[in-house]
Amino acid sequence: MVADGHLARDHDLVADVLLDGADMTDLEITRLCAQAMGVDVHESTFNSGRIGLFPRTGYEYEPLHDDAECMAMVKKFRIWIMWDAEICNCSIAADDEEKDGFVTQGSDLNRAICECVAKFQQERQK
């Protein structure tokens, strides 16, 4: 249940809620996911003007749209996923019991997972 910007999980861990990635662009989310996964990426601009992130291996890194890249994050960070009607809730428990975990909500599974990992990575960089 969401109340006052927090979501209480079954084991009483209270986590910050990031709804719809309102404070991050897709590029920022993708960059943070790459950092969290240890993928060394560089930016490249397409002829259309769209910016993409490419690992040194040459393919585009886009976990917002690539199910395999997204599932790799689920496995690495042991992301807890729960569907509630049309909304997907994703959460990562904090490394430190003294800190809150990270929760995101959204109707798109990949986006909710990526936002959760991005928020987690942002906190790790502080």
N, C-alpha and C positions, 0 to 999 in steps of 0.2 A: 504494500500500500504506500502510495506516495503522499507525503504530507510535509509541508514546510520545506520543500526542496530536498527531502531525503527519502530514501527507500529502505525500510527495515527488512533484512533478510532473515531466513529461518533461524540462523545461528546468532542472531542479535548483532550482526555486523552492520553498522550504519555506513552508507556510502553516499558520496556526492553524486548527484544526478546530472548528466549532460544530455539535454534534449535536443535532438535533430542537429547536432553539431553547430549550433547557432554562433558559436564563437570561433569556429575554424573553417577555412576553405577546404575543398576537396584536395587541393595540392598540399596544404599543411597536414591534413589527416594522413595522406599517403606517405609523405616524407617522415612523419613520426612513426608510422607503422613500419616503414623500411628500417629506421633506426632501431626500433624495438626488436626487429627480427635479425638485426646484424647485416642487412643488405646495403652494400655501398652503392648509392645511386648518384647519378648526375642528371641535371635538368637538360631537356632539349625541347626546342620549339618546333612544332610541325608547321607546314606551309599554311595551314588553316589558322595559325595563331595559337592553337591549343598547346599548352605546356605539358610534357610528360616526364616521368621519372624512369630512368633506365639503369639497371644494374650493369656492371662491367661486362656481363655475359651477353648483353645486346638486346634482350627482349624488354618490353615495357612492363614495369612493375605497377600493377593496378588492382590491389586487393578489394577495392570497392566494387569491382566488376568480375574479378577472377575468383571463382569458388575455391579452387585448390589453394591459392595464396591465403585466402581468408581462413580456410580450415586449418592451415598450418599454424595460424595464430591461435585458433581455438585450442589446438593440441598443446602448443608451447606454453601458453599462459593459463591453461585449464579453465577456460572461460565457461561460466555457468550461463546457460541459455534457457529461458522460459517464455513460452508464448502465452499471452493473455488476450483472448479474442483476436483482434487484428494487430496488436502491439507485441513486439518482441522486446524482452528485457535481457540484457547481457551484463554480466558482472565479472570482475576480477578481484579476488581477495588481495588485500594489501600484503606486502612482504613483511611488514612490521605490525604486530598486534596493536601497537599504540596508534596506528594510523588507520584512516578510513580506506575502504576499497573504492572501486570505481564502477559505476553503473551507467548504462545508456539505455535509451528506449527509442524505438522507431518501428515503422512498418516494413522496412527493408532490412533483412537479416545481415547482409554483408556490411551495410552502412552502420548498423548498430554495433557490430563486432569491431569494425575499424575505428569507430569513435571511442569505444571503450579502451582499445589498445592505445590510441593516440593520447587520450587523457592520462592513462597509466604512464606512458613514456614521458609526457610533459612533466609529470610529478617526479619521475626518476631523475630528470635533468636538473631539477632545482637544487 
